[in-house]
């Protein structure tokens, strides 16, 4: 018996159900039964049973071309307290920042060693970006991620620096010493930069958002490298992030 099968045998039905739901990353569907079984390393009979039960309660939907994530997951996801309150506080500032720059605006939070994007306002002349709402990218390859990492607990930073650093482009930082220096610069300036580290031809500038003294999110503006003007963008990003931090503080008051 393989180690994968032994590990799967120890999982509860709830854990196996989550494996099935997680298999729908990054598009939400469509997936065939065989796709789900292979991604989860589950027998087809088990995958089918779980998909059937999940379809019955509405968190998976079956269509002629395959299975999709269901609307009930969207309903639940939209009321997760931190992200709901964060988006409510951030959206007015994100729209103001968009009107000032007409570039793509991101809002992200940290989950483990990744950043998850919880909101995005796309510029009319924006270029292709790897980010999407609900998607995740490595902390170390993005402006939003580095802004969050720079203000994370020391033990998390040490864990990141001790691991092999992930690469999205030839410009991604993969040297621990270089990343450590970059995090120090972010702490000094209150701003993080991404120059073709997550997407060739792209750049962004990001600032952390604080709640009760902890960085709970970060805000960024992403632009094509050819029109990246940090001196123009930096004050607007920093001011918007500060405004969101203050709005979060008022919401707790």
FIMI-796088 format. One line per field, with one value per residue (C-alpha): residue number from 1; residue in three letters; chain; x, y, z. Coordinates in nm, 4 decimals. Each point is the difference from the previous one (the first is absolute). Layout:
<sites>
n (NUM / ...)
res (ALA / ...)
chain (A / ...)
east (X / ...)
north (Y / ...)
up (Z / ...)
</sites>
This chain:
<sites>
n (1 / 2 / 3 / 4 / 5 / 6 / 7 / 8 / 9 / 10 / 11 / 12 / 13 / 14 / 15 / 16 / 17 / 18 / 19 / 20 / 21 / 22 / 23 / 24 / 25 / 26 / 27 / 28 / 29 / 30 / 31 / 32 / 33 / 34 / 35 / 36 / 37 / 38 / 39 / 40 / 41 / 42 / 43 / 44 / 45 / 46 / 47 / 48 / 49 / 50 / 51 / 52 / 53 / 54 / 55 / 56 / 57 / 58 / 59 / 60 / 61 / 62 / 63 / 64 / 65 / 66 / 67 / 68 / 69 / 70 / 71 / 72 / 73 / 74 / 75 / 76 / 77 / 78 / 79 / 80 / 81 / 82 / 83 / 84 / 85 / 86 / 87 / 88 / 89 / 90 / 91 / 92 / 93 / 94 / 95 / 96 / 97 / 98 / 99 / 100 / 101 / 102 / 103 / 104 / 105 / 106 / 107 / 108 / 109 / 110 / 111 / 112 / 113 / 114 / 115 / 116 / 117 / 118 / 119 / 120 / 121 / 122 / 123 / 124 / 125 / 126 / 127 / 128 / 129 / 130 / 131 / 132 / 133 / 134 / 135 / 136 / 137 / 138 / 139 / 140 / 141 / 142 / 143 / 144 / 145 / 146 / 147 / 148 / 149 / 150 / 151 / 152 / 153 / 154 / 155 / 156 / 157 / 158 / 159 / 160 / 161 / 162 / 163 / 164 / 165 / 166 / 167 / 168 / 169 / 170 / 171 / 172 / 173 / 174 / 175 / 176 / 177 / 178 / 179 / 180 / 181 / 182 / 183 / 184 / 185 / 186 / 187 / 188 / 189 / 190 / 191 / 192 / 193 / 194 / 195 / 196 / 197 / 198 / 199 / 200 / 201 / 202 / 203 / 204 / 205 / 206 / 207 / 208 / 209 / 210 / 211 / 212 / 213 / 214 / 215 / 216 / 217 / 218 / 219 / 220 / 221 / 222 / 223 / 224 / 225 / 226 / 227 / 228 / 229 / 230 / 231 / 232 / 233 / 234 / 235 / 236 / 237 / 238 / 239 / 240 / 241 / 242 / 243 / 244 / 245 / 246 / 247 / 248 / 249 / 250 / 251 / 252 / 253)
res (UNK / UNK / UNK / UNK / UNK / UNK / UNK / UNK / UNK / UNK / UNK / UNK / UNK / UNK / UNK / UNK / UNK / UNK / UNK / UNK / UNK / UNK / UNK / UNK / UNK / UNK / UNK / UNK / UNK / UNK / UNK / UNK / UNK / UNK / UNK / UNK / UNK / UNK / UNK / UNK / UNK / UNK / UNK / UNK / UNK / UNK / UNK / UNK / UNK / UNK / UNK / UNK / UNK / UNK / UNK / UNK / UNK / UNK / UNK / UNK / UNK / UNK / UNK / UNK / UNK / UNK / UNK / UNK / UNK / UNK / UNK / UNK / UNK / UNK / UNK / UNK / UNK / UNK / UNK / UNK / UNK / UNK / UNK / UNK / UNK / UNK / UNK / UNK / UNK / UNK / UNK / UNK / UNK / UNK / UNK / UNK / UNK / UNK / UNK / UNK / UNK / UNK / UNK / UNK / UNK / UNK / UNK / UNK / UNK / UNK / UNK / UNK / UNK / UNK / UNK / UNK / UNK / UNK / UNK / UNK / UNK / UNK / UNK / UNK / UNK / UNK / UNK / UNK / UNK / UNK / UNK / UNK / UNK / UNK / UNK / UNK / UNK / UNK / UNK / UNK / UNK / UNK / UNK / UNK / UNK / UNK / UNK / UNK / UNK / UNK / UNK / UNK / UNK / UNK / UNK / UNK / UNK / UNK / UNK / UNK / UNK / UNK / UNK / UNK / UNK / UNK / UNK / UNK / UNK / UNK / UNK / UNK / UNK / UNK / UNK / UNK / UNK / UNK / UNK / UNK / UNK / UNK / UNK / UNK / UNK / UNK / UNK / UNK / UNK / UNK / UNK / UNK / UNK / UNK / UNK / UNK / UNK / UNK / UNK / UNK / UNK / UNK / UNK / UNK / UNK / UNK / UNK / UNK / UNK / UNK / UNK / UNK / UNK / UNK / UNK / UNK / UNK / UNK / UNK / UNK / UNK / UNK / UNK / UNK / UNK / UNK / UNK / UNK / UNK / UNK / UNK / UNK / UNK / UNK / UNK / UNK / UNK / UNK / UNK / UNK / UNK / UNK / UNK / UNK / UNK / UNK / UNK / UNK / UNK / UNK / UNK / UNK / UNK)
chain (A / A / A / A / A / A / A / A / A / A / A / A / A / A / A / A / A / A / A / A / A / A / A / A / A / A / A / A / A / A / A / A / A / A / A / A / A / A / A / A / A / A / A / A / A / A / A / A / A / A / A / A / A / A / A / A / A / A / A / A / A / A / A / A / A / A / A / A / A / A / A / A / A / A / A / A / A / A / A / A / A / A / A / A / A / A / A / A / A / A / A / A / A / A / A / A / A / A / A / A / A / A / A / A / A / A / A / A / A / A / A / A / A / A / A / A / A / A / A / A / A / A / A / A / A / A / A / A / A / A / A / A / A / A / A / A / A / A / A / A / A / A / A / A / A / A / A / A / A / A / A / A / A / A / A / A / A / A / A / A / A / A / A / A / A / A / A / A / A / A / A / A / A / A / A / A / A / A / A / A / A / A / A / A / A / A / A / A / A / A / A / A / A / A / A / A / A / A / A / A / A / A / A / A / A / A / A / A / A / A / A / A / A / A / A / A / A / A / A / A / A / A / A / A / A / A / A / A / A / A / A / A / A / A / A / A / A / A / A / A / A / A / A / A / A / A / A / A / A / A / A / A / A)
east (0.0000 / 0.1450 / 0.0579 / -0.2545 / -0.2715 / 0.0879 / -0.0286 / -0.3326 / -0.1370 / 0.0558 / -0.2045 / -0.3525 / -0.2848 / 0.0060 / 0.3688 / -0.0601 / -0.2886 / 0.2320 / 0.2539 / -0.2722 / -0.0937 / 0.3644 / 0.0500 / -0.1986 / 0.2844 / 0.0730 / -0.3026 / -0.2963 / -0.0773 / -0.0908 / 0.1556 / -0.0841 / -0.0356 / 0.3346 / 0.1655 / -0.1204 / 0.1015 / 0.3488 / 0.0572 / -0.1117 / 0.1644 / -0.3380 / -0.1731 / -0.2584 / -0.2765 / 0.0961 / 0.0343 / -0.3393 / -0.1688 / 0.1478 / -0.0870 / -0.3563 / -0.0378 / 0.1593 / -0.2311 / -0.3018 / 0.0814 / 0.0828 / 0.3727 / 0.0718 / -0.2072 / -0.0197 / -0.0420 / 0.0193 / 0.3703 / 0.1036 / -0.0004 / 0.0323 / 0.0241 / -0.3476 / -0.1521 / -0.0368 / 0.3792 / -0.0035 / -0.2722 / 0.1998 / 0.3277 / -0.1504 / -0.0834 / 0.3366 / 0.0327 / 0.3580 / -0.0211 / -0.3547 / 0.0947 / 0.3297 / -0.1656 / -0.2682 / 0.2675 / 0.2313 / -0.2260 / -0.0591 / 0.3761 / 0.0690 / -0.2417 / 0.1602 / 0.3428 / -0.1235 / -0.1432 / 0.3350 / 0.2079 / -0.2308 / 0.2162 / -0.0790 / -0.0549 / 0.0473 / -0.0978 / 0.1557 / 0.0345 / 0.2536 / -0.0830 / 0.2990 / 0.2836 / -0.2307 / -0.1973 / -0.3686 / -0.1635 / -0.3341 / -0.0788 / 0.1240 / -0.0952 / 0.1242 / 0.1316 / -0.1497 / 0.3411 / 0.1370 / 0.2383 / -0.0225 / 0.0598 / 0.0204 / -0.2194 / -0.3736 / -0.2522 / 0.0190 / 0.3336 / 0.3306 / 0.3634 / 0.3218 / 0.0572 / 0.3548 / -0.0864 / -0.2584 / -0.0111 / -0.3044 / 0.1637 / 0.3301 / -0.1829 / -0.1771 / 0.3127 / 0.2059 / -0.2416 / -0.0580 / 0.1206 / 0.3767 / -0.0556 / -0.1975 / 0.2706 / 0.2614 / -0.2050 / -0.0255 / 0.3709 / 0.0891 / -0.2017 / 0.0846 / -0.1544 / -0.2517 / 0.0548 / -0.2717 / 0.2299 / 0.3765 / -0.0240 / -0.1578 / 0.2192 / 0.1350 / 0.2952 / -0.0838 / 0.2516 / -0.1390 / -0.3542 / 0.0990 / 0.1523 / -0.3115 / -0.2233 / 0.2144 / -0.0421 / -0.3760 / -0.0145 / 0.2003 / -0.2082 / -0.3414 / -0.0198 / 0.0749 / 0.0914 / -0.0348 / 0.1929 / -0.0787 / 0.0188 / -0.3516 / -0.0608 / 0.2431 / -0.0609 / -0.1868 / 0.0737 / -0.1884 / 0.0311 / -0.1723 / -0.0583 / -0.1134 / -0.3360 / -0.0029 / -0.2559 / 0.0867 / 0.3654 / 0.0189 / 0.0185 / -0.3258 / 0.0057 / 0.1832 / -0.1027 / 0.1782 / -0.0056 / 0.1209 / 0.1168 / 0.1950 / 0.3690 / 0.0248 / -0.2210 / 0.1059 / 0.0562 / 0.0648 / 0.0315 / -0.3496 / -0.1628 / 0.1620 / -0.1794 / -0.3384 / 0.0474 / 0.1288 / -0.2813 / -0.2648 / 0.1428 / 0.0058 / -0.3604 / -0.1076 / 0.1883 / -0.1843 / -0.3337 / 0.0648 / 0.0839 / -0.3264 / -0.1981 / 0.1296 / -0.0658)
north (0.0000 / 0.3394 / 0.2770 / 0.2181 / -0.2680 / -0.0578 / 0.3725 / 0.0216 / -0.2929 / 0.2012 / 0.2960 / 0.0598 / 0.0432 / 0.3744 / 0.0133 / -0.2043 / 0.2304 / 0.2977 / -0.1746 / -0.0284 / 0.3673 / 0.1059 / -0.1962 / 0.2677 / 0.2517 / 0.2221 / 0.0294 / -0.1402 / -0.2486 / -0.1742 / -0.3236 / -0.3560 / -0.2710 / -0.1428 / 0.3422 / 0.0294 / -0.3544 / 0.0478 / 0.3382 / -0.1341 / -0.3430 / -0.1517 / -0.3045 / 0.1007 / -0.1567 / 0.2156 / 0.3149 / -0.0657 / -0.0523 / 0.3196 / 0.2025 / -0.1307 / 0.0986 / 0.3403 / 0.0558 / -0.0870 / 0.2755 / 0.2536 / 0.0550 / -0.1819 / 0.0327 / -0.2577 / 0.1161 / -0.1869 / 0.0848 / -0.0972 / 0.1081 / 0.3586 / 0.1616 / 0.0981 / 0.3335 / -0.0851 / 0.0136 / 0.3520 / 0.0995 / -0.1305 / 0.1452 / 0.3462 / 0.0116 / -0.1106 / 0.2729 / 0.1196 / 0.0155 / 0.1436 / 0.2811 / 0.0580 / 0.0307 / 0.2301 / 0.2295 / -0.0207 / 0.0345 / 0.3785 / 0.0586 / -0.2494 / 0.1828 / 0.3356 / -0.1456 / -0.1352 / 0.3394 / 0.1611 / -0.2508 / -0.1883 / -0.3055 / -0.3414 / 0.0029 / -0.3094 / -0.0816 / -0.3110 / -0.1877 / -0.2556 / -0.3690 / -0.2059 / 0.0792 / 0.1385 / 0.3144 / -0.0445 / 0.2744 / 0.1004 / 0.2910 / 0.1365 / 0.3011 / -0.0450 / 0.2953 / 0.0684 / -0.0340 / -0.2612 / -0.2707 / -0.3720 / -0.0766 / -0.3356 / 0.1314 / -0.0615 / 0.0326 / -0.3143 / -0.0958 / -0.0288 / 0.0746 / -0.0344 / 0.2763 / 0.0487 / 0.0656 / 0.2766 / 0.3542 / -0.0755 / -0.3150 / 0.1672 / 0.2859 / -0.2583 / -0.2075 / 0.3011 / 0.0600 / -0.3649 / -0.1635 / -0.0716 / -0.3753 / 0.0077 / 0.2049 / -0.2466 / -0.2905 / 0.1653 / 0.0803 / -0.3574 / -0.1512 / -0.0090 / 0.3179 / -0.0474 / 0.1525 / 0.1349 / 0.1847 / 0.0333 / 0.3179 / -0.1649 / 0.0228 / -0.3467 / 0.1009 / 0.0095 / 0.2771 / 0.2178 / -0.0553 / 0.0822 / 0.3279 / 0.0793 / -0.0583 / 0.2407 / 0.2652 / -0.0547 / 0.0492 / 0.3215 / 0.1444 / -0.1510 / -0.1003 / -0.3171 / -0.0253 / -0.2723 / 0.0518 / -0.2913 / -0.2451 / -0.1382 / 0.0903 / 0.0929 / 0.3545 / 0.0961 / 0.1925 / 0.0921 / 0.1974 / -0.1118 / 0.1171 / -0.1913 / 0.0467 / -0.0227 / -0.1008 / 0.0013 / 0.0470 / -0.3063 / -0.0045 / -0.1689 / 0.0841 / 0.1958 / 0.2245 / 0.0392 / 0.1709 / -0.2097 / 0.1587 / -0.0930 / 0.0513 / 0.2561 / 0.2439 / -0.0860 / 0.3287 / -0.0776 / 0.3639 / 0.0695 / -0.3197 / -0.0398 / 0.2865 / -0.1083 / -0.3648 / 0.0863 / 0.2487 / -0.2494 / -0.2777 / 0.2383 / 0.0969 / -0.3649 / -0.0605 / 0.2912 / -0.1222 / -0.3433 / 0.1627 / 0.1987 / -0.3140 / -0.1540 / 0.3089)
up (0.0000 / -0.0987 / 0.2542 / -0.1863 / 0.0363 / 0.3666 / 0.0660 / -0.1846 / 0.1992 / 0.3177 / -0.1227 / 0.1242 / -0.2472 / 0.0703 / -0.0928 / -0.3145 / -0.0906 / 0.0327 / -0.2240 / -0.2636 / 0.0277 / -0.0049 / -0.3218 / -0.1836 / 0.0286 / -0.1821 / -0.2336 / 0.1956 / -0.2789 / -0.2141 / 0.1220 / -0.0962 / 0.2630 / -0.1110 / 0.0404 / 0.3593 / 0.0892 / -0.1447 / 0.1644 / 0.3380 / -0.0346 / 0.0854 / -0.1497 / -0.2604 / 0.2101 / 0.2995 / -0.2117 / -0.1596 / 0.3370 / 0.1398 / -0.3112 / 0.0148 / 0.3660 / -0.0580 / -0.2972 / 0.2124 / 0.2512 / -0.2711 / 0.0448 / -0.3274 / -0.3167 / -0.2775 / -0.3597 / -0.3325 / -0.0394 / 0.3529 / 0.3634 / 0.1233 / 0.3405 / 0.1149 / 0.0885 / 0.3686 / 0.0349 / -0.1438 / 0.2454 / 0.2950 / -0.1236 / -0.0333 / 0.3720 / 0.1421 / 0.2686 / -0.0558 / -0.3788 / 0.0071 / 0.2407 / -0.1796 / -0.3416 / 0.1432 / 0.1430 / -0.2990 / -0.3043 / 0.0209 / 0.0240 / -0.2774 / -0.2294 / 0.0895 / -0.0727 / -0.3300 / -0.0974 / 0.0839 / -0.1975 / -0.2431 / 0.0679 / 0.1476 / 0.3769 / 0.2199 / 0.3570 / 0.1521 / 0.3283 / 0.1159 / 0.0245 / 0.1053 / -0.2406 / -0.2701 / -0.0645 / -0.0824 / -0.2035 / 0.1488 / -0.2332 / -0.3306 / -0.2103 / -0.3528 / -0.1977 / -0.3431 / -0.1668 / 0.2385 / -0.1096 / 0.0707 / 0.3681 / 0.1832 / 0.2819 / 0.0337 / 0.2811 / 0.2101 / -0.1529 / 0.1789 / -0.0802 / 0.2018 / 0.2537 / -0.1232 / -0.3656 / 0.0347 / 0.1317 / 0.2141 / 0.1329 / 0.0865 / 0.1730 / 0.2171 / 0.0586 / 0.1095 / 0.2881 / 0.0902 / 0.3246 / -0.0021 / 0.0175 / -0.3267 / -0.1719 / 0.1246 / -0.1355 / -0.3425 / -0.0125 / 0.0958 / -0.2863 / -0.3710 / -0.1396 / -0.2785 / -0.3425 / -0.2301 / -0.2423 / -0.0496 / 0.2114 / 0.3065 / 0.3100 / 0.0791 / 0.2176 / 0.3725 / 0.0758 / -0.2781 / 0.1241 / 0.3574 / -0.1178 / -0.2020 / 0.3037 / 0.2029 / -0.2688 / 0.0003 / 0.3765 / -0.0320 / -0.2836 / 0.0735 / -0.3660 / -0.1961 / -0.3675 / -0.2621 / -0.3212 / -0.2313 / 0.2930 / -0.0491 / -0.3636 / -0.2765 / -0.1185 / 0.3162 / 0.3167 / 0.3133 / 0.3188 / 0.3212 / 0.3555 / 0.3095 / 0.1706 / 0.3783 / 0.2585 / 0.3704 / -0.0899 / -0.2251 / -0.3791 / -0.1027 / -0.3700 / -0.2661 / -0.2860 / -0.3330 / -0.3362 / -0.2954 / -0.3246 / -0.3120 / 0.0704 / -0.2784 / 0.1909 / 0.3546 / 0.1855 / 0.3673 / 0.1064 / -0.1328 / 0.1221 / 0.3429 / 0.1820 / -0.1385 / 0.1013 / 0.3446 / 0.0646 / -0.1104 / 0.2195 / 0.2962 / -0.0674 / -0.0011 / 0.3261 / 0.1596 / -0.1360 / 0.1523 / 0.3328 / -0.0062 / -0.0778 / 0.3230 / 0.2061)
</sites>
